[in-house]
Amino acid sequence: MPRRSAPSDRSKRPLGAARLDELALAYVARFATSRAKLTRYLARKVRESEWMDDVDAMTACEAVADRMERLRYLDDRQYAAMRAGAMTRRGLGVRRVKAQLYVDGIAEADSSEAIEAAEGAATSAAIDFARRRRFGPFAAGAIEDPKLRERQIAAFLRAGHSMAIARRILAVPPGDDAALAALDDAAGLD
């Protein structure tokens, strides 16, 4: 017969500014993060706990985030460049990069360089995506089924690539490395 565990103590634990600072330090030590993500994490910890200090809890969260920025544990511009680079190396497109940076709370001023770099690598990222998924020039054979071609285009779009890039890559016949190289070279000239 399975043993039942004792009911957990769901009472809220006390939390103050000093403990909030410790939580923030542990979070930035473990994760690459943005200011907005750290602030959301701290706000969640405040909601889950009983606030014990005289200072307003959200003001304390902002003060901790300011301190982490001053100590250079947070840098939204650097985070945006790292996140965008990782996403494009995984074969994701510009739209997905923009959406993720928006969700991560990165301001437009901090994300502009990262988005520009992702736009410059858009064709290479789409080719990498096609290679991973074995689409177009990386397929075992030519695709004759229009529904399968539509599904492949839809996969490109979900990955954040433009319709134009998806169509150009899927138009390259399987095994035509010269056409694929020309496509990648032409993108470098744009």
C-alpha positions as a Python dict, from the first residue, in 0.01 Angstrom:
ca = {
    (1, 'M'): (0, 0, 0),
    (2, 'P'): (147, 339, -97),
    (3, 'R'): (246, 564, 186),
    (4, 'R'): (93, 904, 202),
    (5, 'S'): (313, 1194, 280),
    (6, 'A'): (217, 1434, 551),
    (7, 'P'): (29, 1740, 429),
    (8, 'S'): (269, 2021, 351),
    (9, 'D'): (273, 2331, 562),
    (10, 'R'): (125, 2586, 323),
    (11, 'S'): (167, 2878, 561),
    (12, 'K'): (355, 3170, 414),
    (13, 'R'): (714, 3207, 521),
    (14, 'P'): (842, 3547, 628),
    (15, 'L'): (1041, 3742, 370),
    (16, 'G'): (1230, 4067, 407),
    (17, 'A'): (1456, 4286, 194),
    (18, 'A'): (1773, 4105, 305),
    (19, 'R'): (1634, 3764, 211),
    (20, 'L'): (1502, 3908, -116),
    (21, 'D'): (1855, 4023, -197),
    (22, 'E'): (1989, 3672, -125),
    (23, 'L'): (1725, 3519, -352),
    (24, 'A'): (1816, 3760, -632),
    (25, 'L'): (2187, 3686, -596),
    (26, 'A'): (2123, 3311, -611),
    (27, 'Y'): (1900, 3358, -917),
    (28, 'V'): (2150, 3564, -1117),
    (29, 'A'): (2428, 3324, -1017),
    (30, 'R'): (2234, 3033, -1162),
    (31, 'F'): (2059, 3180, -1466),
    (32, 'A'): (2140, 3426, -1743),
    (33, 'T'): (1854, 3667, -1701),
    (34, 'S'): (1713, 4007, -1781),
    (35, 'R'): (1603, 4276, -1539),
    (36, 'A'): (1235, 4209, -1611),
    (37, 'K'): (1270, 3835, -1555),
    (38, 'L'): (1450, 3892, -1224),
    (39, 'T'): (1184, 4138, -1112),
    (40, 'R'): (906, 3891, -1201),
    (41, 'Y'): (1086, 3618, -1005),
    (42, 'L'): (1122, 3840, -700),
    (43, 'A'): (758, 3953, -722),
    (44, 'R'): (649, 3589, -729),
    (45, 'K'): (858, 3516, -419),
    (46, 'V'): (694, 3812, -245),
    (47, 'R'): (345, 3682, -336),
    (48, 'E'): (435, 3337, -201),
    (49, 'S'): (563, 3478, 127),
    (50, 'E'): (460, 3710, 407),
    (51, 'W'): (635, 4045, 363),
    (52, 'M'): (799, 4152, 689),
    (53, 'D'): (978, 4483, 614),
    (54, 'D'): (848, 4838, 641),
    (55, 'V'): (952, 4912, 283),
    (56, 'D'): (697, 4836, 11),
    (57, 'A'): (765, 4491, -138),
    (58, 'M'): (763, 4601, -503),
    (59, 'T'): (989, 4895, -423),
    (60, 'A'): (1228, 4648, -262),
    (61, 'C'): (1216, 4428, -574),
    (62, 'E'): (1307, 4724, -794),
    (63, 'A'): (1586, 4829, -554),
    (64, 'V'): (1734, 4479, -564),
    (65, 'A'): (1717, 4476, -946),
    (66, 'D'): (1888, 4821, -951),
    (67, 'R'): (2162, 4686, -724),
    (68, 'M'): (2215, 4381, -946),
    (69, 'E'): (2247, 4612, -1249),
    (70, 'R'): (2496, 4837, -1072),
    (71, 'L'): (2703, 4529, -983),
    (72, 'R'): (2680, 4429, -1353),
    (73, 'Y'): (2510, 4099, -1273),
    (74, 'L'): (2235, 4212, -1512),
    (75, 'D'): (2292, 4358, -1858),
    (76, 'D'): (1988, 4353, -2084),
    (77, 'R'): (2186, 4442, -2396),
    (78, 'Q'): (2431, 4156, -2336),
    (79, 'Y'): (2144, 3920, -2250),
    (80, 'A'): (1964, 4012, -2574),
    (81, 'A'): (2275, 3944, -2783),
    (82, 'M'): (2331, 3609, -2611),
    (83, 'R'): (1968, 3500, -2640),
    (84, 'A'): (1933, 3606, -3005),
    (85, 'G'): (2259, 3436, -3100),
    (86, 'A'): (2157, 3112, -2933),
    (87, 'M'): (1819, 3115, -3105),
    (88, 'T'): (1960, 3179, -3453),
    (89, 'R'): (2220, 2904, -3403),
    (90, 'R'): (1929, 2670, -3327),
    (91, 'G'): (1775, 2767, -3662),
    (92, 'L'): (1504, 3001, -3536),
    (93, 'G'): (1402, 3310, -3731),
    (94, 'V'): (1385, 3681, -3661),
    (95, 'R'): (1016, 3683, -3561),
    (96, 'R'): (1080, 3423, -3290),
    (97, 'V'): (1383, 3618, -3167),
    (98, 'K'): (1183, 3941, -3146),
    (99, 'A'): (897, 3766, -2965),
    (100, 'Q'): (1130, 3604, -2711),
    (101, 'L'): (1312, 3928, -2635),
    (102, 'Y'): (976, 4100, -2586),
    (103, 'V'): (865, 3826, -2345),
    (104, 'D'): (1195, 3856, -2160),
    (105, 'G'): (1122, 4227, -2108),
    (106, 'I'): (1410, 4362, -2312),
    (107, 'A'): (1359, 4724, -2417),
    (108, 'E'): (1383, 4813, -2785),
    (109, 'A'): (1699, 5016, -2725),
    (110, 'D'): (1869, 4711, -2574),
    (111, 'S'): (1739, 4459, -2828),
    (112, 'S'): (1799, 4650, -3152),
    (113, 'E'): (2156, 4527, -3209),
    (114, 'A'): (2061, 4167, -3132),
    (115, 'I'): (1765, 4182, -3371),
    (116, 'E'): (1985, 4337, -3638),
    (117, 'A'): (2234, 4050, -3599),
    (118, 'A'): (1949, 3797, -3622),
    (119, 'E'): (1826, 3964, -3941),
    (120, 'G'): (2177, 3937, -4086),
    (121, 'A'): (2184, 3565, -4008),
    (122, 'A'): (1826, 3496, -4119),
    (123, 'T'): (1910, 3292, -4427),
    (124, 'S'): (2181, 3092, -4251),
    (125, 'A'): (1942, 3019, -3964),
    (126, 'A'): (1673, 2907, -4209),
    (127, 'I'): (1921, 2680, -4388),
    (128, 'D'): (2021, 2531, -4051),
    (129, 'F'): (1653, 2479, -3972),
    (130, 'A'): (1603, 2301, -4305),
    (131, 'R'): (1910, 2086, -4240),
    (132, 'R'): (1785, 1982, -3896),
    (133, 'R'): (1438, 1902, -4023),
    (134, 'R'): (1563, 1750, -4353),
    (135, 'F'): (1357, 1986, -4565),
    (136, 'G'): (1418, 2104, -4920),
    (137, 'P'): (1780, 2049, -5026),
    (138, 'F'): (1836, 1816, -4730),
    (139, 'A'): (1542, 1585, -4802),
    (140, 'A'): (1591, 1227, -4920),
    (141, 'G'): (1401, 1303, -5241),
    (142, 'A'): (1198, 1569, -5416),
    (143, 'I'): (863, 1655, -5256),
    (144, 'E'): (575, 1617, -5498),
    (145, 'D'): (291, 1629, -5244),
    (146, 'P'): (159, 1990, -5213),
    (147, 'K'): (22, 1924, -4864),
    (148, 'L'): (363, 1811, -4739),
    (149, 'R'): (518, 2123, -4891),
    (150, 'E'): (257, 2339, -4713),
    (151, 'R'): (338, 2166, -4383),
    (152, 'Q'): (707, 2236, -4436),
    (153, 'I'): (635, 2602, -4508),
    (154, 'A'): (419, 2615, -4195),
    (155, 'A'): (709, 2471, -3993),
    (156, 'F'): (936, 2747, -4127),
    (157, 'L'): (678, 3008, -4031),
    (158, 'R'): (636, 2866, -3679),
    (159, 'A'): (1013, 2879, -3641),
    (160, 'G'): (996, 3253, -3714),
    (161, 'H'): (1121, 3260, -4073),
    (162, 'S'): (964, 3463, -4351),
    (163, 'M'): (755, 3306, -4624),
    (164, 'A'): (1004, 3426, -4886),
    (165, 'I'): (1301, 3253, -4721),
    (166, 'A'): (1101, 2934, -4671),
    (167, 'R'): (996, 2923, -5036),
    (168, 'R'): (1349, 2994, -5162),
    (169, 'I'): (1503, 2718, -4952),
    (170, 'L'): (1231, 2465, -5036),
    (171, 'A'): (1275, 2544, -5407),
    (172, 'V'): (1634, 2414, -5398),
    (173, 'P'): (1633, 2052, -5516),
    (174, 'P'): (1771, 1785, -5283),
    (175, 'G'): (2148, 1753, -5302),
    (176, 'D'): (2204, 2076, -5499),
    (177, 'D'): (2482, 2218, -5281),
    (178, 'A'): (2579, 2482, -5538),
    (179, 'A'): (2230, 2636, -5540),
    (180, 'L'): (2222, 2627, -5161),
    (181, 'A'): (2562, 2798, -5136),
    (182, 'A'): (2448, 3061, -5388),
    (183, 'L'): (2136, 3122, -5181),
    (184, 'D'): (2344, 3171, -4865),
    (185, 'D'): (2595, 3395, -5048),
    (186, 'A'): (2317, 3608, -5197),
    (187, 'A'): (2176, 3662, -4849),
    (188, 'G'): (2515, 3786, -4730),
    (189, 'L'): (2504, 4062, -4992),
    (190, 'D'): (2169, 4200, -4872),
}
